[in-house]
């Protein structure tokens, strides 16, 4: 079944926006809304195809996670949901090796953030003046939406089946109207993906501004800092 047919069949709709006017270049944001017009998954890229591909991948990931979370106890234990009952560390995609790498990376990203926020382990802070020239047009626009932006980064070496792998974890904290909006990302290799972290910070501004409070994770996490 084609992705658009799958969405329509399950009462999901596609919402898209092009940042051309704001950023000066084509950057597409794809949002998949549920029957209540609440965002279920999203994607971002420098063309519509990439943006949709990421949104569809996240849609499949979250749909499968909901299915697993509502399954029998044996299945939930098999997937580790008896230990951590969130989708942290889950990934879906169209290439098996890349999807496995992203799954490992997301779990590692959450671990690094917990060490940083909860246990005061250090991440390296980068000065905005050092990064400005390196940021793409969309990243610069996201950053400009805040009163102040802080950048943090950490490279982590792990071993997967005795094979060494380096992941770059980065975090952005955007300050706006008295609140702090955290964004984060992970990428294999040692080049941080600032664009996605900045995108997350900006998405969290929109979440607080445009949606109803649920009291559930991750909404409660975003609102706590904001």
BALUMKE-275800 format. One line per field, with one value per residue (C-alpha): residue number from 0; residue in one letter; x, y, z. Coordinates in steps of 0.1 Angstrom, whole numbers, plus 5000, padded with zeros to 4 digits. Each point is the difference from the previous one (the first is absolute). Layout:
<rs>
num <- [NUM ...]
residu <- [A ...]
x <- [X ...]
y <- [Y ...]
z <- [Z ...]
</rs>
This chain:
<rs>
num <- [0 1 2 3 4 5 6 7 8 9 10 11 12 13 14 15 16 17 18 19 20 21 22 23 24 25 26 27 28 29 30 31 32 33 34 35 36 37 38 39 40 41 42 43 44 45 46 47 48 49 50 51 52 53 54 55 56 57 58 59 60 61 62 63 64 65 66 67 68 69 70 71 72 73 74 75 76 77 78 79 80 81 82 83 84 85 86 87 88 89 90 91 92 93 94 95 96 97 98 99 100 101 102 103 104 105 106 107 108 109 110 111 112 113 114 115 116 117 118 119 120 121 122 123 124 125 126 127 128 129 130 131 132 133 134 135 136 137 138 139 140 141 142 143 144 145 146 147 148 149 150 151 152 153 154 155 156 157 158 159 160 161 162 163 164 165 166 167 168 169 170 171 172 173 174 175 176 177 178 179 180 181 182 183 184 185 186 187 188 189 190 191 192 193 194 195 196 197 198 199 200 201 202 203 204 205 206 207 208 209 210 211 212 213 214 215 216 217 218 219 220 221 222 223 224 225]
residu <- [X X X X X X X X X X X X X X X X X X X X X X X X X X X X X X X X X X X X X X X X X X X X X X X X X X X X X X X X X X X X X X X X X X X X X X X X X X X X X X X X X X X X X X X X X X X X X X X X X X X X X X X X X X X X X X X X X X X X X X X X X X X X X X X X X X X X X X X X X X X X X X X X X X X X X X X X X X X X X X X X X X X X X X X X X X X X X X X X X X X X X X X X X X X X X X X X X X X X X X X X X X X X X X X X X X X X X X X X X X X X X X X X X X]
x <- [5000 5014 5008 4973 4974 5011 4996 4965 4988 5009 4986 5034 5006 5032 5009 5031 5018 5029 5025 5011 4987 5016 5033 5006 5003 4976 4996 4968 4983 4975 4976 4977 4969 4977 4962 5000 5025 5028 5035 5008 5033 5021 5028 5023 5023 5012 4975 4965 5010 5025 4976 4972 5024 5010 4964 4989 5028 4990 4964 5008 5022 4974 4972 5020 5010 4963 4993 5028 4990 4965 5011 5004 5026 5023 5003 5005 5028 5015 5003 5012 4968 4998 5031 4994 4965 5007 5011 5035 5024 4974 5006 4983 5013 5005 5036 5007 5036 4992 4969 5020 5026 4974 4984 5033 5007 4967 5004 5035 4987 4974 5027 5024 4972 4991 5036 5003 4966 4996 5036 5019 5024 5015 4992 5023 4984 5006 4999 4973 5027 5019 4970 4982 5020 4996 4962 4978 4973 4972 5021 5007 4963 4991 5027 4988 4965 5015 5013 5031 5013 5025 5017 5014 5017 5016 5016 4996 5019 4982 5005 4972 5009 5037 4998 5008 4974 5002 4968 4998 4973 4990 4975 4987 4983 4980 4987 4968 4975 5015 5000 5027 4994 5022 5008 5023 5013 5024 5020 5025 5035 5014 4981 4971 4966 4992 4971 4979 5007 4990 4969 4990 5005 4977 4974 4998 4992 4971 4989 4996 4984 4975 4990 4981 5020 4997 5021 5016 5035 5015 4976 5006 5038 4997 4977 5021 5030 4978]
y <- [5000 5034 5023 5026 4973 4985 5034 5007 4965 5007 5036 5017 5031 5015 5036 5016 5033 5014 5023 5016 5034 5000 4982 5010 4964 4970 4983 4979 4990 4971 4994 4970 5009 4975 5001 5027 5021 4994 4994 4963 5001 5025 5003 5028 5002 5021 4985 4986 4964 4999 5017 4976 4970 5010 5007 4966 4983 5016 4991 4963 5001 5015 4978 4969 5012 5005 4965 4986 5020 4986 4964 4971 5000 4976 5022 5032 4982 4989 5036 5013 5019 4985 5020 5032 5005 5029 5000 5012 4979 4989 5008 4991 5005 4987 4987 4974 5009 5038 4993 4979 5027 5027 4978 4996 5037 5011 4978 5014 5036 4995 4985 5030 5025 4982 5000 5038 5011 4977 4992 5032 4983 5025 5007 5023 5034 5016 5038 5012 5022 4968 4983 5028 4997 4962 4999 4995 5025 4981 4996 5037 5008 4976 5016 5035 4992 5000 5028 4979 4966 4977 4972 4968 4970 4966 4973 4964 4969 4967 4964 4981 4964 5009 5026 5036 5026 5038 5020 5038 5012 5036 5021 5035 5021 5029 5027 5018 5019 4988 4963 4975 4978 4969 4984 4971 4977 4971 4991 4973 5014 5031 5027 5013 5004 5035 5005 4973 5011 5036 4987 4981 5032 5019 4972 5001 5037 4992 4971 5022 5028 4980 4969 4989 4988 4962 4994 4971 4994 5016 5030 5003 5001 5028 5021 4995 5017 5026]
z <- [5000 4991 5029 4992 4997 5034 5016 4985 5010 5036 5001 4999 4979 4985 5008 4983 5000 4980 5018 4967 5009 5035 4993 4963 4990 4996 5034 5004 5032 4999 5028 5003 5021 5017 4999 5027 4979 5025 4987 4999 4981 4980 4976 4987 4970 4972 4976 5004 4994 5028 5024 4992 5003 5035 5010 4987 5018 5033 4993 4996 5031 5022 4986 5007 5034 5010 4987 5021 5031 4998 4994 5025 5028 4983 4969 5021 5019 4967 4989 5033 5007 5035 5008 4980 4987 4976 4964 5009 4980 4974 4963 4967 4965 4965 5004 5026 5009 5002 5021 5025 5002 5006 5027 5018 4996 5015 5030 5005 4995 5028 5023 4994 5007 5032 5012 4991 5015 5029 5011 4989 4976 4977 4963 4981 4995 4966 4996 4975 4984 4992 4984 4981 4968 5000 5004 4969 4992 5018 5031 5001 4996 5029 5022 4992 5014 5036 5022 5007 4990 5017 4983 5016 4984 5010 4980 5014 4989 5006 4988 4982 4995 5006 4973 5011 4991 5007 5005 5003 5023 5001 5019 4996 5026 4987 5023 4991 5021 5033 4990 4989 4970 4997 4967 4994 4972 4994 4969 4993 4996 5016 4982 5021 4984 5013 4976 5016 5035 4991 4982 5032 5021 4976 4999 5038 4998 4976 5022 5031 4980 4979 5018 5031 5031 5004 5032 4982 4987 4980 5003 5037 4994 4975 5021 5032 4983 4982]
</rs>
